[in-house]
Amino acid sequence: MATSMDQAAGWGMVGLAGAIFSYYTIWVIILPFVDVNQNIHKFFPPRMYAIAGPLIAGVVALVLIGSFVKYSTFKSKQKKSKTQ
């Protein structure tokens, strides 16, 4: 039973990732070639956010990863000094 639930969750995540990829691809690659007067433009935010969003997410991810590495290193050094 758990396997089918895991499978459903996996397919849901794959479907969500595919939808996000399709939306972003249309927004960044196809939309610049569509006339500005077309109604499709109302479904997408300004193109500036296509770069700013992933850039901010990447910086936040790097800060979190760096903080985790720093914390782990600090804890490791602290543990070694207690044992000696």
MOPAC internal coordinates of N, CA, C and O (Angstrom, degrees):
PM7 1SCF
backbone

  N    0.0000 0     0.00 0     0.00 0    0    0    0
  C    1.4519 1     0.00 0     0.00 0    1    0    0
  C    1.5198 1   111.55 1     0.00 0    2    1    0
  O    1.2310 1   120.66 1   139.44 1    3    2    1
  N    1.3314 1   116.34 1   -40.56 1    3    2    1
  C    1.4631 1   119.62 1  -179.05 1    5    3    2
  C    1.5231 1   111.16 1   -65.91 1    6    5    3
  O    1.2310 1   120.58 1   148.75 1    7    6    5
  N    1.3311 1   116.50 1   -31.25 1    7    6    5
  C    1.4499 1   119.70 1  -179.17 1    9    7    6
  C    1.5185 1   111.28 1   -65.19 1   10    9    7
  O    1.2310 1   120.16 1   137.49 1   11   10    9
  N    1.3244 1   117.30 1   -42.51 1   11   10    9
  C    1.4623 1   118.98 1  -179.89 1   13   11   10
  C    1.5347 1   110.94 1   -67.99 1   14   13   11
  O    1.2310 1   120.34 1   146.63 1   15   14   13
  N    1.3418 1   116.96 1   -33.37 1   15   14   13
  C    1.4574 1   120.63 1   177.12 1   17   15   14
  C    1.5227 1   110.18 1   -68.43 1   18   17   15
  O    1.2310 1   120.37 1   138.97 1   19   18   17
  N    1.3425 1   116.90 1   -41.03 1   19   18   17
  C    1.4569 1   121.21 1   176.91 1   21   19   18
  C    1.5227 1   110.77 1   -64.60 1   22   21   19
  O    1.2310 1   120.83 1   141.40 1   23   22   21
  N    1.3190 1   116.01 1   -38.60 1   23   22   21
  C    1.4508 1   120.97 1   179.14 1   25   23   22
  C    1.5256 1   110.60 1   -65.10 1   26   25   23
  O    1.2310 1   120.57 1   137.61 1   27   26   25
  N    1.3213 1   116.51 1   -42.39 1   27   26   25
  C    1.4620 1   120.48 1   179.15 1   29   27   26
  C    1.5262 1   110.86 1   -64.42 1   30   29   27
  O    1.2310 1   120.63 1   139.03 1   31   30   29
  N    1.3269 1   116.40 1   -40.97 1   31   30   29
  C    1.4632 1   119.98 1   177.76 1   33   31   30
  C    1.5282 1   110.31 1   -64.89 1   34   33   31
  O    1.2310 1   120.42 1   139.35 1   35   34   33
  N    1.3168 1   116.79 1   -40.65 1   35   34   33
  C    1.4623 1   120.86 1   178.35 1   37   35   34
  C    1.5142 1   111.95 1   -62.41 1   38   37   35
  O    1.2310 1   120.93 1   133.29 1   39   38   37
  N    1.3356 1   115.83 1   -46.71 1   39   38   37
  C    1.4674 1   118.90 1   178.32 1   41   39   38
  C    1.5242 1   111.43 1   -64.50 1   42   41   39
  O    1.2310 1   120.17 1   145.13 1   43   42   41
  N    1.3171 1   117.28 1   -34.87 1   43   42   41
  C    1.4575 1   120.39 1   176.36 1   45   43   42
  C    1.5162 1   111.61 1   -63.28 1   46   45   43
  O    1.2310 1   120.47 1   136.70 1   47   46   45
  N    1.3337 1   116.70 1   -43.30 1   47   46   45
  C    1.4678 1   120.20 1   178.58 1   49   47   46
  C    1.5253 1   111.48 1   -66.80 1   50   49   47
  O    1.2310 1   120.32 1   140.78 1   51   50   49
  N    1.3296 1   117.00 1   -39.22 1   51   50   49
  C    1.4636 1   120.37 1   177.41 1   53   51   50
  C    1.5247 1   110.18 1   -64.03 1   54   53   51
  O    1.2310 1   120.46 1   137.87 1   55   54   53
  N    1.3290 1   116.73 1   -42.13 1   55   54   53
  C    1.4557 1   120.51 1   178.39 1   57   55   54
  C    1.5267 1   112.14 1   -64.01 1   58   57   55
  O    1.2310 1   120.47 1   137.83 1   59   58   57
  N    1.3230 1   116.70 1   -42.17 1   59   58   57
  C    1.4646 1   120.72 1   178.37 1   61   59   58
  C    1.5217 1   110.81 1   -64.33 1   62   61   59
  O    1.2310 1   120.23 1   136.08 1   63   62   61
  N    1.3311 1   117.16 1   -43.92 1   63   62   61
  C    1.4621 1   120.79 1   178.30 1   65   63   62
  C    1.5293 1   110.82 1   -62.59 1   66   65   63
  O    1.2310 1   120.37 1   140.39 1   67   66   65
  N    1.3231 1   116.89 1   -39.61 1   67   66   65
  C    1.4664 1   120.42 1   177.70 1   69   67   66
  C    1.5186 1   112.25 1   -65.17 1   70   69   67
  O    1.2310 1   120.37 1   139.85 1   71   70   69
  N    1.3312 1   116.89 1   -40.15 1   71   70   69
  C    1.4611 1   120.51 1   178.39 1   73   71   70
  C    1.5237 1   111.13 1   -65.81 1   74   73   71
  O    1.2310 1   120.54 1   137.20 1   75   74   73
  N    1.3362 1   116.58 1   -42.80 1   75   74   73
  C    1.4672 1   120.23 1   178.71 1   77   75   74
  C    1.5218 1   110.29 1   -64.78 1   78   77   75
  O    1.2310 1   120.02 1   137.47 1   79   78   77
  N    1.3290 1   117.56 1   -42.53 1   79   78   77
  C    1.4577 1   121.17 1   178.55 1   81   79   78
  C    1.5319 1   111.07 1   -61.95 1   82   81   79
  O    1.2310 1   120.39 1   136.65 1   83   82   81
  N    1.3255 1   116.86 1   -43.35 1   83   82   81
  C    1.4651 1   120.38 1   179.58 1   85   83   82
  C    1.5220 1   111.48 1   -64.08 1   86   85   83
  O    1.2310 1   120.24 1   135.26 1   87   86   85
  N    1.3267 1   117.15 1   -44.74 1   87   86   85
  C    1.4662 1   121.90 1   179.80 1   89   87   86
  C    1.5269 1   109.91 1   -60.95 1   90   89   87
  O    1.2310 1   120.38 1   132.47 1   91   90   89
  N    1.3408 1   116.89 1   -47.53 1   91   90   89
  C    1.4645 1   120.86 1  -177.77 1   93   91   90
  C    1.5314 1   110.50 1   -65.47 1   94   93   91
  O    1.2310 1   120.26 1   140.61 1   95   94   93
  N    1.3307 1   117.11 1   -39.39 1   95   94   93
  C    1.4644 1   120.65 1   179.13 1   97   95   94
  C    1.5203 1   111.03 1   -63.36 1   98   97   95
  O    1.2310 1   120.11 1   135.15 1   99   98   97
  N    1.3105 1   117.40 1   -44.85 1   99   98   97
  C    1.4639 1   120.65 1   177.90 1  101   99   98
  C    1.5234 1   109.83 1   -62.72 1  102  101   99
  O    1.2310 1   120.34 1   136.84 1  103  102  101
  N    1.3223 1   116.95 1   -43.16 1  103  102  101
  C    1.4620 1   122.99 1  -177.58 1  105  103  102
  C    1.5271 1   112.03 1   -62.71 1  106  105  103
  O    1.2310 1   120.48 1   135.42 1  107  106  105
  N    1.3426 1   116.70 1   -44.58 1  107  106  105
  C    1.4600 1   120.46 1  -171.84 1  109  107  106
  C    1.5309 1   112.68 1   -91.71 1  110  109  107
  O    1.2310 1   119.60 1   141.53 1  111  110  109
  N    1.3156 1   118.37 1   -38.47 1  111  110  109
  C    1.4596 1   120.58 1  -172.06 1  113  111  110
  C    1.5279 1   113.07 1   -97.93 1  114  113  111
  O    1.2310 1   120.05 1   138.40 1  115  114  113
  N    1.3214 1   117.50 1   -41.60 1  115  114  113
  C    1.4671 1   119.82 1  -173.23 1  117  115  114
  C    1.5221 1   112.28 1   -91.41 1  118  117  115
  O    1.2310 1   119.82 1   139.05 1  119  118  117
  N    1.3285 1   117.95 1   -40.95 1  119  118  117
  C    1.4643 1   121.88 1  -173.73 1  121  119  118
  C    1.5317 1   114.71 1   -58.84 1  122  121  119
  O    1.2310 1   118.77 1   145.34 1  123  122  121
  N    1.3433 1   119.94 1   -34.66 1  123  122  121
  C    1.4662 1   117.82 1   178.11 1  125  123  122
  C    1.5306 1   114.13 1   -61.63 1  126  125  123
  O    1.2310 1   120.00 1   159.05 1  127  126  125
  N    1.3211 1   117.61 1   -20.95 1  127  126  125
  C    1.4542 1   121.07 1  -179.45 1  129  127  126
  C    1.5316 1   113.05 1   -92.84 1  130  129  127
  O    1.2310 1   120.22 1   176.65 1  131  130  129
  N    1.3297 1   117.18 1    -3.35 1  131  130  129
  C    1.4577 1   122.17 1   179.40 1  133  131  130
  C    1.5258 1   108.32 1   -94.42 1  134  133  131
  O    1.2310 1   120.39 1   -40.74 1  135  134  133
  N    1.3183 1   116.85 1   139.26 1  135  134  133
  C    1.4606 1   122.23 1  -179.32 1  137  135  134
  C    1.5320 1   110.43 1   -58.11 1  138  137  135
  O    1.2310 1   120.70 1   -40.31 1  139  138  137
  N    1.3207 1   116.27 1   139.69 1  139  138  137
  C    1.4639 1   122.18 1  -176.32 1  141  139  138
  C    1.5250 1   111.60 1   -62.84 1  142  141  139
  O    1.2310 1   119.44 1   153.98 1  143  142  141
  N    1.3187 1   118.67 1   -26.02 1  143  142  141
  C    1.4644 1   122.14 1  -178.36 1  145  143  142
  C    1.5273 1   113.27 1   -76.91 1  146  145  143
  O    1.2310 1   119.70 1   171.82 1  147  146  145
  N    1.3191 1   118.17 1    -8.18 1  147  146  145
  C    1.4586 1   121.01 1  -179.43 1  149  147  146
  C    1.5293 1   110.69 1   -72.50 1  150  149  147
  O    1.2310 1   120.40 1   -31.30 1  151  150  149
  N    1.3219 1   116.85 1   148.70 1  151  150  149
  C    1.4649 1   122.03 1  -177.28 1  153  151  150
  C    1.5246 1   113.82 1   -70.73 1  154  153  151
  O    1.2310 1   119.74 1   163.56 1  155  154  153
  N    1.3175 1   118.11 1   -16.44 1  155  154  153
  C    1.4640 1   120.21 1  -177.98 1  157  155  154
  C    1.5265 1   111.52 1   -63.95 1  158  157  155
  O    1.2310 1   119.92 1   154.99 1  159  158  157
  N    1.3137 1   117.76 1   -25.01 1  159  158  157
  C    1.4666 1   121.35 1  -178.35 1  161  159  158
  C    1.5299 1   112.62 1   -65.35 1  162  161  159
  O    1.2310 1   119.96 1   158.50 1  163  162  161
  N    1.3268 1   117.68 1   -21.50 1  163  162  161
  C    1.4646 1   118.99 1  -178.88 1  165  163  162
  C    1.5341 1   112.57 1   -74.40 1  166  165  163
  O    1.2310 1   119.67 1   167.63 1  167  166  165
  N    1.3390 1   118.23 1   -12.37 1  167  166  165
  C    1.4641 1   122.02 1   179.27 1  169  167  166
  C    1.5335 1   112.91 1   -90.04 1  170  169  167
  O    1.2310 1   120.33 1   177.83 1  171  170  169
  N    1.3266 1   116.98 1    -2.17 1  171  170  169
  C    1.4611 1   121.32 1  -176.01 1  173  171  170
  C    1.5244 1   110.25 1  -128.03 1  174  173  171
  O    1.2310 1   120.34 1   -38.25 1  175  174  173
  N    1.3351 1   116.96 1   141.75 1  175  174  173
  C    1.4671 1   119.92 1   175.50 1  177  175  174
  C    1.5333 1   110.34 1   -72.67 1  178  177  175
  O    1.2310 1   119.89 1    -7.05 1  179  178  177
  N    1.3206 1   117.81 1   172.95 1  179  178  177
  C    1.4735 1   119.68 1   177.31 1  181  179  178
  C    1.5304 1   111.56 1   -57.68 1  182  181  179
  O    1.2310 1   120.94 1   -30.51 1  183  182  181
  N    1.3417 1   115.81 1   149.49 1  183  182  181
  C    1.4605 1   121.10 1  -175.45 1  185  183  182
  C    1.5230 1   113.60 1   -63.68 1  186  185  183
  O    1.2310 1   119.87 1   159.05 1  187  186  185
  N    1.3190 1   117.86 1   -20.95 1  187  186  185
  C    1.4571 1   120.69 1   178.34 1  189  187  186
  C    1.5307 1   110.85 1   -57.19 1  190  189  187
  O    1.2310 1   120.48 1   143.30 1  191  190  189
  N    1.3249 1   116.69 1   -36.70 1  191  190  189
  C    1.4597 1   121.44 1  -179.02 1  193  191  190
  C    1.5242 1   112.47 1   -71.51 1  194  193  191
  O    1.2310 1   119.81 1   161.45 1  195  194  193
  N    1.3225 1   117.98 1   -18.55 1  195  194  193
  C    1.4652 1   120.91 1   177.54 1  197  195  194
  C    1.5226 1   110.78 1   -67.19 1  198  197  195
  O    1.2310 1   120.30 1   152.91 1  199  198  197
  N    1.3218 1   117.03 1   -27.09 1  199  198  197
  C    1.4614 1   121.35 1   177.32 1  201  199  198
  C    1.5237 1   110.48 1   -97.47 1  202  201  199
  O    1.2310 1   120.40 1   137.92 1  203  202  201
  N    1.3348 1   116.83 1   -42.08 1  203  202  201
  C    1.4746 1   121.18 1  -175.17 1  205  203  202
  C    1.5258 1   111.75 1   -65.67 1  206  205  203
  O    1.2310 1   119.54 1   139.34 1  207  206  205
  N    1.3131 1   118.49 1   -40.66 1  207  206  205
  C    1.4641 1   121.52 1  -178.03 1  209  207  206
  C    1.5229 1   112.93 1   -60.84 1  210  209  207
  O    1.2310 1   119.47 1   122.83 1  211  210  209
  N    1.3350 1   118.61 1   -57.17 1  211  210  209
  C    1.4662 1   119.60 1   178.48 1  213  211  210
  C    1.5272 1   112.96 1   -63.86 1  214  213  211
  O    1.2310 1   119.99 1   147.84 1  215  214  213
  N    1.3394 1   117.62 1   -32.16 1  215  214  213
  C    1.4543 1   120.33 1   178.37 1  217  215  214
  C    1.5278 1   110.95 1   -64.81 1  218  217  215
  O    1.2310 1   120.30 1   133.19 1  219  218  217
  N    1.3093 1   117.03 1   -46.81 1  219  218  217
  C    1.4654 1   121.33 1   178.55 1  221  219  218
  C    1.5334 1   110.21 1   -64.29 1  222  221  219
  O    1.2310 1   120.44 1   137.14 1  223  222  221
  N    1.3297 1   116.77 1   -42.86 1  223  222  221
  C    1.4668 1   120.00 1   178.61 1  225  223  222
  C    1.5262 1   110.98 1   -61.84 1  226  225  223
  O    1.2310 1   119.92 1   140.84 1  227  226  225
  N    1.3243 1   117.76 1   -39.16 1  227  226  225
  C    1.4540 1   121.57 1   178.28 1  229  227  226
  C    1.5193 1   112.41 1   -65.72 1  230  229  227
  O    1.2310 1   120.49 1   137.92 1  231  230  229
  N    1.3355 1   116.66 1   -42.08 1  231  230  229
  C    1.4662 1   120.29 1   178.60 1  233  231  230
  C    1.5255 1   110.20 1   -64.50 1  234  233  231
  O    1.2310 1   120.48 1   136.30 1  235  234  233
  N    1.3274 1   116.70 1   -43.70 1  235  234  233
  C    1.4729 1   120.09 1   178.84 1  237  235  234
  C    1.5299 1   110.16 1   -62.47 1  238  237  235
  O    1.2310 1   120.22 1   137.68 1  239  238  237
  N    1.3300 1   117.19 1   -42.32 1  239  238  237
  C    1.4637 1   120.52 1   178.88 1  241  239  238
  C    1.5270 1   111.32 1   -62.43 1  242  241  239
  O    1.2310 1   120.20 1   137.04 1  243  242  241
  N    1.3386 1   117.21 1   -42.96 1  243  242  241
  C    1.4612 1   120.33 1   178.91 1  245  243  242
  C    1.5263 1   111.81 1   -64.74 1  246  245  243
  O    1.2310 1   120.26 1   141.26 1  247  246  245
  N    1.3244 1   117.10 1   -38.74 1  247  246  245
  C    1.4680 1   120.46 1   177.55 1  249  247  246
  C    1.5235 1   110.26 1   -64.67 1  250  249  247
  O    1.2310 1   120.24 1   136.71 1  251  250  249
  N    1.3301 1   117.14 1   -43.29 1  251  250  249
  C    1.4628 1   119.87 1   179.11 1  253  251  250
  C    1.5234 1   111.86 1   -64.86 1  254  253  251
  O    1.2310 1   120.05 1   137.94 1  255  254  253
  N    1.3146 1   117.51 1   -42.06 1  255  254  253
  C    1.4624 1   121.02 1   178.56 1  257  255  254
  C    1.5290 1   110.05 1   -64.96 1  258  257  255
  O    1.2310 1   120.16 1   135.71 1  259  258  257
  N    1.3248 1   117.30 1   -44.29 1  259  258  257
  C    1.4544 1   121.06 1   178.14 1  261  259  258
  C    1.5172 1   111.93 1   -62.02 1  262  261  259
  O    1.2310 1   120.38 1   139.22 1  263  262  261
  N    1.3237 1   116.88 1   -40.78 1  263  262  261
  C    1.4653 1   120.69 1   178.52 1  265  263  262
  C    1.5242 1   110.73 1   -64.26 1  266  265  263
  O    1.2310 1   120.18 1   138.57 1  267  266  265
  N    1.3179 1   117.27 1   -41.43 1  267  266  265
  C    1.4619 1   121.08 1   178.54 1  269  267  266
  C    1.5278 1   111.29 1   -63.20 1  270  269  267
  O    1.2310 1   120.42 1   136.02 1  271  270  269
  N    1.3298 1   116.80 1   -43.98 1  271  270  269
  C    1.4670 1   120.70 1   179.49 1  273  271  270
  C    1.5285 1   110.06 1   -63.87 1  274  273  271
  O    1.2310 1   120.35 1   135.90 1  275  274  273
  N    1.3193 1   116.93 1   -44.10 1  275  274  273
  C    1.4671 1   121.12 1   178.96 1  277  275  274
  C    1.5302 1   110.89 1   -61.86 1  278  277  275
  O    1.2310 1   120.36 1   135.36 1  279  278  277
  N    1.3197 1   116.92 1   -44.64 1  279  278  277
  C    1.4659 1   121.68 1   178.70 1  281  279  278
  C    1.5268 1   111.04 1   -62.33 1  282  281  279
  O    1.2310 1   120.42 1   135.18 1  283  282  281
  N    1.3235 1   116.80 1   -44.82 1  283  282  281
  C    1.4655 1   120.82 1  -179.98 1  285  283  282
  C    1.5234 1   111.02 1   -64.22 1  286  285  283
  O    1.2310 1   120.26 1   138.36 1  287  286  285
  N    1.3047 1   117.12 1   -41.64 1  287  286  285
  C    1.4625 1   120.95 1   179.12 1  289  287  286
  C    1.5219 1   110.43 1   -64.63 1  290  289  287
  O    1.2310 1   120.43 1   136.58 1  291  290  289
  N    1.3147 1   116.78 1   -43.42 1  291  290  289
  C    1.4595 1   121.48 1   179.88 1  293  291  290
  C    1.5266 1   110.85 1   -62.15 1  294  293  291
  O    1.2310 1   120.57 1   134.80 1  295  294  293
  N    1.3456 1   116.52 1   -45.20 1  295  294  293
  C    1.4593 1   120.68 1   179.92 1  297  295  294
  C    1.5282 1   110.83 1   -64.63 1  298  297  295
  O    1.2310 1   120.08 1   142.06 1  299  298  297
  N    1.3156 1   117.46 1   -37.94 1  299  298  297
  C    1.4671 1   121.76 1   179.80 1  301  299  298
  C    1.5258 1   110.26 1   -65.11 1  302  301  299
  O    1.2310 1   120.50 1   135.13 1  303  302  301
  N    1.3263 1   116.65 1   -44.87 1  303  302  301
  C    1.4660 1   120.04 1  -179.91 1  305  303  302
  C    1.5332 1   110.25 1   -66.98 1  306  305  303
  O    1.2310 1   120.28 1   142.21 1  307  306  305
  N    1.3030 1   117.08 1   -37.79 1  307  306  305
  C    1.4669 1   121.42 1   179.40 1  309  307  306
  C    1.5327 1   110.43 1   -65.49 1  310  309  307
  O    1.2310 1   120.56 1   140.71 1  311  310  309
  N    1.3228 1   116.53 1   -39.29 1  311  310  309
  C    1.4714 1   121.77 1   179.90 1  313  311  310
  C    1.5251 1   110.18 1   -67.33 1  314  313  311
  O    1.2310 1   120.23 1   140.21 1  315  314  313
  N    1.3465 1   117.17 1   -39.79 1  315  314  313
  C    1.4719 1   120.53 1   179.52 1  317  315  314
  C    1.5137 1   111.23 1   -66.33 1  318  317  315
  O    1.2310 1   119.97 1   141.32 1  319  318  317
  N    1.3314 1   117.66 1   -38.68 1  319  318  317
  C    1.4533 1   119.90 1  -178.47 1  321  319  318
  C    1.5285 1   111.87 1   -69.42 1  322  321  319
  O    1.2310 1   119.31 1   150.58 1  323  322  321
  N    1.3157 1   118.92 1   -29.42 1  323  322  321
  C    1.4663 1   122.14 1   177.88 1  325  323  322
  C    1.5265 1   111.76 1   -71.46 1  326  325  323
  O    1.2310 1   120.41 1   146.26 1  327  326  325
  N    1.3337 1   116.82 1   -33.74 1  327  326  325
  C    1.4617 1   120.00 1  -177.53 1  329  327  326
  C    1.5201 1   111.71 1   -79.02 1  330  329  327
  O    1.2310 1   119.30 1   159.88 1  331  330  329
  N    1.2949 1   118.94 1   -20.12 1  331  330  329
  C    1.4694 1   120.78 1  -178.37 1  333  331  330
  C    1.4842 1   112.92 1   -89.04 1  334  333  331
  O    1.2310 1   120.10 1   180.00 1  335  334  333

